[in-house]
């Protein structure tokens, strides 16, 4: 795979994740408006910014958190792993303040599971087939 093709694939992966995160965040905020709220001013800027921050934290902070929590994740047979995503979502809540708010642990857990499922679907159904096709 050439360097240009790998950059295009990375850009496609980033764009797919942004769209998917945005769809999940918007649909959950519409369905459960009392427990998750996204400021809809500036034509969805805060939703897009939340998606970008989630993606960035998943790529940078999450591997470190996974490494730190290996013992507890092992003891719980992997059941602790979704709580790392809950922590990422609460970091985004803290970073964006009043523009992105999640009230309650269960809503964070539901959104984290939806994002995890979406990550697997995008990776397995889109990114990996494209990599095989290009490589």
C-alpha positions as CSV (number, residue, x, y, z in Angstrom):
1,X,0.0,0.0,0.0
2,X,1.4,3.4,-0.9
3,X,1.8,6.2,1.5
4,X,-0.9,8.2,-0.3
5,X,-3.3,5.3,0.0
6,X,-2.6,4.8,3.7
7,X,-3.2,8.5,4.4
8,X,-6.5,8.3,2.5
9,X,-7.5,5.2,4.5
10,X,-6.7,6.9,7.8
11,X,-8.7,9.9,6.7
12,X,-11.6,7.7,5.8
13,X,-11.4,5.9,9.1
14,X,-11.4,9.2,11.0
15,X,-14.4,10.5,9.0
16,X,-16.4,7.2,9.5
17,X,-15.8,7.3,13.2
18,X,-16.8,11.0,13.4
19,X,-20.1,10.4,11.6
20,X,-20.8,7.3,13.7
21,X,-20.0,9.0,17.0
22,X,-22.1,11.9,16.0
23,X,-25.0,9.8,15.1
24,X,-24.9,7.9,18.4
25,X,-24.5,11.0,20.5
26,X,-27.3,12.8,18.7
27,X,-29.7,9.9,18.7
28,X,-29.1,9.1,22.4
29,X,-29.5,12.8,23.3
30,X,-32.8,12.9,21.4
31,X,-34.1,9.7,22.9
32,X,-33.0,10.4,26.4
33,X,-33.1,14.2,26.6
34,X,-33.3,14.4,30.4
35,X,-30.1,12.3,30.9
36,X,-27.8,13.4,28.1
37,X,-27.7,16.8,26.5
38,X,-25.7,18.3,23.8
39,X,-25.7,22.1,23.1
40,X,-27.2,22.4,19.6
41,X,-26.0,26.0,19.0
42,X,-23.6,26.7,16.1
43,X,-25.3,24.0,13.9
44,X,-24.1,21.0,15.9
45,X,-20.5,22.2,16.6
46,X,-20.6,20.9,20.1
47,X,-21.7,17.4,19.0
48,X,-18.9,17.3,16.4
49,X,-16.4,18.6,19.0
50,X,-17.6,15.9,21.4
51,X,-17.1,13.2,18.7
52,X,-13.6,14.6,18.0
53,X,-12.6,14.6,21.6
54,X,-13.9,11.0,22.1
55,X,-12.0,9.8,19.1
56,X,-8.8,11.6,20.4
57,X,-9.1,10.2,23.9
58,X,-9.8,6.7,22.5
59,X,-6.6,6.9,20.5
60,X,-4.4,8.5,23.2
61,X,-5.7,8.0,26.8
62,X,-7.6,4.8,26.4
63,X,-4.6,2.5,25.7
64,X,-2.9,3.8,28.9
65,X,-6.1,3.3,30.9
66,X,-6.5,-0.2,29.5
67,X,-2.9,-0.9,30.5
68,X,-3.4,0.5,34.0
69,X,-6.6,-1.6,34.6
70,X,-5.4,-4.9,33.3
71,X,-5.5,-6.5,36.8
72,X,-9.1,-5.5,37.6
73,X,-10.2,-6.3,34.0
74,X,-8.6,-9.7,34.4
75,X,-10.2,-10.3,37.8
76,X,-13.6,-9.4,36.4
77,X,-13.1,-11.5,33.3
78,X,-13.4,-8.4,31.1
79,X,-16.5,-6.9,32.6
80,X,-14.6,-3.8,33.8
81,X,-13.5,-2.9,30.2
82,X,-16.7,-0.9,29.4
83,X,-16.1,1.3,32.4
84,X,-13.0,2.6,30.7
85,X,-15.3,3.9,28.0
86,X,-17.6,5.4,30.7
87,X,-14.5,7.2,32.1
88,X,-13.7,8.5,28.6
89,X,-17.3,9.9,28.2
90,X,-17.1,11.5,31.6
91,X,-13.8,13.1,30.6
92,X,-15.6,14.6,27.6
93,X,-18.4,15.8,29.9
94,X,-15.8,17.5,32.1
95,X,-13.9,19.0,29.1
96,X,-17.0,20.5,27.4
97,X,-18.8,21.5,30.6
98,X,-22.3,22.7,30.0
99,X,-22.2,22.0,26.2
100,X,-22.1,18.2,26.7
101,X,-23.6,16.7,29.8
102,X,-24.3,13.2,30.8
103,X,-26.3,12.7,34.0
104,X,-26.0,9.3,35.6
105,X,-23.7,6.3,35.4
106,X,-26.2,4.1,33.5
107,X,-26.6,6.6,30.6
108,X,-22.8,6.8,30.4
109,X,-22.7,3.0,30.3
110,X,-25.3,2.7,27.6
111,X,-23.5,5.3,25.4
112,X,-20.2,3.6,26.0
113,X,-21.5,0.2,25.0
114,X,-23.1,1.8,21.8
115,X,-19.8,3.4,20.9
116,X,-17.9,0.2,21.5
117,X,-20.3,-1.7,19.2
118,X,-20.0,1.0,16.6
119,X,-16.2,0.9,16.8
120,X,-16.2,-2.9,16.1
121,X,-18.8,-2.6,13.3
122,X,-16.9,0.2,11.5
123,X,-13.5,-1.6,11.9
124,X,-14.7,-5.1,10.9
125,X,-17.2,-4.2,8.2
126,X,-15.5,-1.2,6.6
127,X,-11.8,-0.6,7.5
128,X,-10.5,-4.2,7.5
129,X,-12.1,-5.1,4.1
130,X,-10.7,-1.9,2.7
131,X,-7.2,-2.7,4.0
132,X,-7.4,-6.2,2.5
133,X,-8.5,-4.8,-0.8
134,X,-5.7,-2.2,-0.9
135,X,-3.0,-4.5,0.5
